[in-house]
Amino acid sequence: MDSLNASFPAPLVAARPGGAGGGGATLLPLGAEVVRLHQALEQGATGAGAAELEQLQAVLAAPPR
């Protein structure tokens, strides 16, 4: 988490110390924006490569020689 936070101009997540109830992490506003952007990028990339992915799946489904 520290290296991820250090890669951006502001922290993405804040750690909560452990204890009897356990620790955890909280997504901060910049972290939420980074997640949103990554999801949009992933969705766009999936759509852009849909035809090629379908072709690759067909090749993989073919029986071996």
Backbone as a printed PyTorch tensor [residue, N CA C, xyz], in Angstrom:
tensor([[[  0.8190,  -1.1740,   0.0000],
         [  0.0000,   0.0000,   0.0000],
         [  0.8730,   1.2520,   0.0000]],

        [[  1.9690,   1.1980,   0.7230],
         [  2.8460,   2.3710,   0.8040],
         [  3.4130,   2.7360,  -0.5580]],

        [[  3.8500,   1.7320,  -1.3260],
         [  4.4340,   2.0390,  -2.6370],
         [  3.3680,   2.5580,  -3.5950]],

        [[  2.1520,   2.0430,  -3.4950],
         [  1.0560,   2.5370,  -4.3330],
         [  0.7460,   3.9950,  -3.9920]],

        [[  0.6130,   4.2820,  -2.7170],
         [  0.3470,   5.6560,  -2.2910],
         [  1.4650,   6.5950,  -2.7110]],

        [[  2.7150,   6.1190,  -2.6740],
         [  3.8580,   6.9630,  -3.0240],
         [  3.9330,   7.2470,  -4.5220]],

        [[  3.2340,   6.4640,  -5.3250],
         [  3.2640,   6.6340,  -6.7780],
         [  2.3460,   7.7430,  -7.2720]],

        [[  1.4980,   8.2560,  -6.4240],
         [  0.5150,   9.2620,  -6.8150],
         [  0.7220,  10.5260,  -5.9940]],

        [[  0.1790,  11.6580,  -6.4760],
         [  0.3870,  12.9200,  -5.7620],
         [ -0.3150,  12.9970,  -4.4040]],

        [[ -1.2730,  12.1160,  -4.1740],
         [ -1.9720,  12.0420,  -2.8860],
         [ -2.2490,  10.5730,  -2.6130]],

        [[ -2.4110,  10.1820,  -1.3640],
         [ -2.6710,   8.7680,  -1.0460],
         [ -3.9680,   8.2570,  -1.6730]],

        [[ -3.9440,   6.9790,  -2.0460],
         [ -5.1330,   6.3300,  -2.6030],
         [ -5.9230,   5.5960,  -1.5280]],

        [[ -5.2060,   5.0570,  -0.5560],
         [ -5.8350,   4.3040,   0.5270],
         [ -5.2160,   4.6910,   1.8640]],

        [[ -6.0000,   4.5590,   2.9090],
         [ -5.5250,   4.8050,   4.2700],
         [ -5.6960,   3.5150,   5.0570]],

        [[ -4.6310,   3.0940,   5.7180],
         [ -4.6750,   1.8720,   6.5250],
         [ -5.2630,   2.1640,   7.8870]],

        [[ -5.9970,   1.1820,   8.3930],
         [ -6.4950,   1.2420,   9.7750],
         [ -5.7610,   0.1740,  10.5550]],

        [[ -5.2060,   0.5150,  11.6870],
         [ -4.4600,  -0.4690,  12.4680],
         [ -5.3460,  -1.6300,  12.9050]],

        [[ -4.7070,  -2.7860,  13.0760],
         [ -5.4230,  -3.9710,  13.5350],
         [ -5.6990,  -3.8910,  15.0250]],

        [[ -6.2220,  -4.9130,  15.5450],
         [ -6.5710,  -4.9930,  16.9550],
         [ -7.5970,  -6.0840,  17.1160]],

        [[ -8.3790,  -6.0010,  18.1480],
         [ -9.3920,  -7.0250,  18.4090],
         [-10.3890,  -7.1220,  17.2510]],

        [[-10.7420,  -5.9790,  16.6720],
         [-11.7030,  -5.9750,  15.5630],
         [-11.0470,  -6.1290,  14.2120]],

        [[ -9.7140,  -6.1960,  14.1650],
         [ -9.0090,  -6.3190,  12.8960],
         [ -8.7720,  -4.9710,  12.2570]],

        [[ -7.8630,  -4.9460,  11.3360],
         [ -7.5260,  -3.7120,  10.6250],
         [ -8.2840,  -3.6340,   9.3220]],

        [[ -7.7840,  -2.8150,   8.4350],
         [ -8.4290,  -2.6810,   7.1380],
         [ -7.8600,  -1.5030,   6.4040]],

        [[ -8.5280,  -1.1160,   5.3600],
         [ -8.1040,   0.0200,   4.5550],
         [ -9.3410,   0.7560,   4.0690]],

        [[ -9.1630,   2.0460,   3.8780],
         [-10.2450,   2.8860,   3.3700],
         [ -9.7910,   3.5180,   2.0640]],

        [[-10.6230,   3.4090,   1.0370],
         [-10.3310,   4.0210,  -0.2490],
         [-10.5890,   5.5240,  -0.1340]],

        [[ -9.5760,   6.3080,  -0.4460],
         [ -9.6860,   7.7630,  -0.3690],
         [-10.1920,   8.3090,  -1.7040]],

        [[-10.5620,   9.5930,  -1.7770],
         [-11.1400,  10.1340,  -3.0080],
         [-10.2840,   9.9160,  -4.2590]],

        [[ -8.9680,  10.1440,  -4.1860],
         [ -8.1370,   9.9120,  -5.3630],
         [ -8.1140,   8.4270,  -5.7030]],

        [[ -8.1310,   7.5780,  -4.7120],
         [ -8.1830,   6.1360,  -4.9510],
         [ -9.4500,   5.7380,  -5.6860]],

        [[-10.5630,   6.3180,  -5.3030],
         [-11.8300,   6.0320,  -5.9860],
         [-11.7770,   6.4890,  -7.4350]],

        [[-11.1440,   7.6260,  -7.6920],
         [-11.0060,   8.1370,  -9.0630],
         [-10.0990,   7.2230,  -9.8830]],

        [[ -9.0150,   6.7400,  -9.2980],
         [ -8.1100,   5.8300,  -9.9960],
         [ -8.8300,   4.5210, -10.3230]],

        [[ -9.6170,   4.0040,  -9.3990],
         [-10.3880,   2.7830,  -9.6550],
         [-11.3810,   3.0240, -10.7840]],

        [[-12.0720,   4.1420, -10.7660],
         [-13.0440,   4.4580, -11.8220],
         [-12.3610,   4.5280, -13.1830]],

        [[-11.2200,   5.2110, -13.2510],
         [-10.4880,   5.3340, -14.5100],
         [ -9.9880,   3.9820, -15.0040]],

        [[ -9.5010,   3.1550, -14.0850],
         [ -9.0180,   1.8230, -14.4720],
         [-10.1550,   0.9690, -15.0100]],

        [[-11.3150,   1.0300, -14.3690],
         [-12.4620,   0.2500, -14.8370],
         [-12.9090,   0.7120, -16.2190]],

        [[-12.8900,   2.0220, -16.4590],
         [-13.2610,   2.5510, -17.7740],
         [-12.2560,   2.1060, -18.8330]],

        [[-10.9800,   2.1410, -18.4920],
         [ -9.9320,   1.6970, -19.4110],
         [-10.1020,   0.2190, -19.7330]],

        [[-10.3520,  -0.5850, -18.7100],
         [-10.5350,  -2.0190, -18.8950],
         [-11.7470,  -2.3020, -19.7830]],

        [[-12.8330,  -1.5860, -19.5540],
         [-14.0400,  -1.7830, -20.3480],
         [-13.7890,  -1.3980, -21.8010]],

        [[-13.1080,  -0.2810, -22.0250],
         [-12.7990,   0.1450, -23.3840],
         [-11.8820,  -0.8340, -24.0920]],

        [[-10.8880,  -1.3480, -23.3860],
         [ -9.9500,  -2.2910, -23.9860],
         [-10.6490,  -3.6010, -24.3310]],

        [[-11.5510,  -4.0360, -23.4770],
         [-12.2940,  -5.2670, -23.7380],
         [-13.1470,  -5.1120, -24.9910]],

        [[-13.8140,  -3.9780, -25.1020],
         [-14.6480,  -3.7340, -26.2830],
         [-13.8240,  -3.6110, -27.5490]],

        [[-12.6690,  -2.9750, -27.4440],
         [-11.8270,  -2.7550, -28.6110],
         [-11.2490,  -4.0580, -29.1400]],

        [[-11.0010,  -5.0130, -28.2640],
         [-10.4000,  -6.2770, -28.6830],
         [-11.3770,  -7.4290, -28.7670]],

        [[-12.6630,  -7.1480, -28.7920],
         [-13.6700,  -8.2120, -28.7510],
         [-13.5440,  -9.1770, -29.9220]],

        [[-13.3530,  -8.6730, -31.1300],
         [-13.2670,  -9.5450, -32.3080],
         [-12.0330, -10.4410, -32.2170]],

        [[-10.9050,  -9.8640, -31.8270],
         [ -9.6710, -10.6410, -31.7030],
         [ -9.7790, -11.6750, -30.5840]],

        [[-10.4160, -11.2990, -29.4920],
         [-10.6180, -12.2360, -28.3950],
         [-11.4720, -13.4050, -28.8450]],

        [[-12.5010, -13.1360, -29.6070],
         [-13.3670, -14.2050, -30.1150],
         [-12.5690, -15.1440, -31.0180]],

        [[-11.7170, -14.5850, -31.8800],
         [-10.8910, -15.4080, -32.7600],
         [ -9.9100, -16.2600, -31.9560]],

        [[ -9.2930, -15.6660, -30.9520],
         [ -8.3510, -16.3970, -30.1140],
         [ -9.0510, -17.5290, -29.3730]],

        [[-10.2540, -17.2790, -28.8760],
         [-11.0050, -18.3270, -28.1860],
         [-11.3500, -19.4660, -29.1340]],

        [[-11.6510, -19.1470, -30.4000],
         [-11.9460, -20.1900, -31.3830],
         [-10.7130, -21.0420, -31.6510]],

        [[ -9.5400, -20.4010, -31.7350],
         [ -8.3010, -21.1450, -31.9550],
         [ -8.0280, -22.0480, -30.7530]],

        [[ -8.2260, -21.5460, -29.5580],
         [ -7.9790, -22.3380, -28.3650],
         [ -8.9630, -23.5020, -28.2380]],

        [[-10.1730, -23.3500, -28.7550],
         [-11.1930, -24.3820, -28.6410],
         [-10.9840, -25.4940, -29.6700]],

        [[-10.1780, -25.2420, -30.7030],
         [ -9.9560, -26.2520, -31.7420],
         [ -9.2090, -27.4440, -31.1410]],

        [[ -9.5600, -28.6390, -31.5810],
         [ -8.8680, -29.8180, -31.0460],
         [ -7.3930, -29.8170, -31.4550]],

        [[ -6.5390, -30.3700, -30.6050],
         [ -5.1210, -30.4250, -30.9530],
         [ -4.8850, -31.3590, -32.1320]],

        [[ -3.8080, -31.1140, -32.8650],
         [ -3.4930, -31.9680, -34.0130],
         [ -2.7600, -33.2100, -33.6060]]])
